[in-house]
């Protein structure tokens, strides 16, 4: 019983502090298969691609039941396959809904539509985060320009980075950029994050490579022409296209892999996810712009729309809440003592669309490494091998606390309470600072209403004390220190 109660506090806090487990793709299903109708084949064997289990998905099997039965963690929607015929209309409404559900449940969806629909567009308005494309078609045009905007797990402009992509090799040795499809900015959802931009053969500048993080899963769009994609990663233009494909498979949906620092069109918040102790400051940064071009002087409003600190105020940097030369403005607020997850959004007025655009929510999870345990009786129960692992209170209530904020206990003005003992102890679980001995229990503190207070038990790391007497009709205060 005691351990079960304690797990509601200290051990739960420890679990909340543990990082989320994310990994690369393992079981990969390709709707329509890897062949591209206008040329090129997505490599699925040998070398680095041997790490993945690939299988083709027929149009009939493109559904939730098949994904689950095959234990797929990644689905590739090859719109440019002969089965799809360069149109998403090949899929039924329920099949489209199943793809959204797959991503919402933690899956990865990678979309390829190489050279589809000359002079037209592919319709992705059915996605959770919709967009449409502008397509030059199979012109066989070499050249164009390609810029990597964000160094992440998908690509990097830094030659020393393992994720480096040689954009010059791609533009000079293939028609991947000249014939690439790009995103129609009038249709793209603000959740999409910019990875690369370029200009194709019809002189249209846009985004051929972008991603969006769902609450659990991730979407990746690739509009490059893959006529020249090689069967293995290498330094040539074709080898670099294969490396982009490989890194799409290798990336996870974690913030470290995909930080989402630049919006395709609109506003993003970073960090997208964070976990810290209660009672500490938290800062998010909004970035406003289009395809890497910052919008300067935009007024950004921030709101905590749900969670333990709903409606809390904060301060902007700059104080005016206007975006700086980088299109950025930061917002800082301090969490209260309650644990839980805040959802934060930022908004701005878009002068082009004449609408208010709101970012995807950023999450902030508040945990407590320290809890105040209160009870009406003492106990002695060992929680571990060390002297500081002794539970000294039979806890009825647990409060998250920090050293500068411990909630007081109000003593009602009732003479019948005189002589009632109250027992208190602070428990701390901090594997980050104390990896070899993360659990520490303070000494116990016994206070008798209307009489006095005294310490009992021992502790070498967390020391608890309180007022010398608990007076009727007043708050009784504790305080503790960590040595």
Secondary structure as UniProt FT lines:
FT   HELIX           2..6
FT   HELIX           7..11
FT   HELIX           12..17
FT   STRAND          27..31
FT   TURN            37..38
FT   HELIX           47..51
FT   STRAND          53..57
FT   TURN            60..61
FT   HELIX           64..69
FT   TURN            70..71
FT   STRAND          74..78
FT   TURN            79..80
FT   TURN            82..86
FT   HELIX           88..90
FT   HELIX           93..104
FT   TURN            105..106
FT   STRAND          108..112
FT   TURN            114..115
FT   TURN            118..119
FT   TURN            125..126
FT   STRAND          132..134
FT   STRAND          145..148
FT   TURN            159..160
FT   TURN            162..163
FT   HELIX           167..173
FT   TURN            176..179
FT   STRAND          182..183
FT   TURN            185..187
FT   TURN            190..191
FT   STRAND          193..199
FT   TURN            201..202
FT   STRAND          205..213
FT   STRAND          218..222
FT   TURN            227..228
FT   HELIX           237..250
FT   TURN            255..257
FT   STRAND          265..270
FT   STRAND          273..277
FT   TURN            278..279
FT   STRAND          281..290
FT   TURN            291..292
FT   STRAND          293..294
FT   TURN            296..297
FT   STRAND          299..306
FT   TURN            308..311
FT   STRAND          315..317
FT   TURN            319..320
FT   TURN            325..326
FT   STRAND          328..334
FT   STRAND          340..350
FT   TURN            351..354
FT   STRAND          355..358
FT   STRAND          362..367
FT   STRAND          370..375
FT   STRAND          378..382
FT   HELIX           387..389
FT   STRAND          390..393
FT   STRAND          397..402
FT   TURN            403..404
FT   STRAND          409..410
FT   HELIX           415..417
FT   TURN            418..419
FT   STRAND          421..429
FT   TURN            431..433
FT   TURN            435..436
FT   STRAND          439..441
FT   STRAND          444..449
FT   STRAND          453..456
FT   STRAND          462..466
FT   TURN            472..473
FT   STRAND          475..476
FT   STRAND          478..482
//
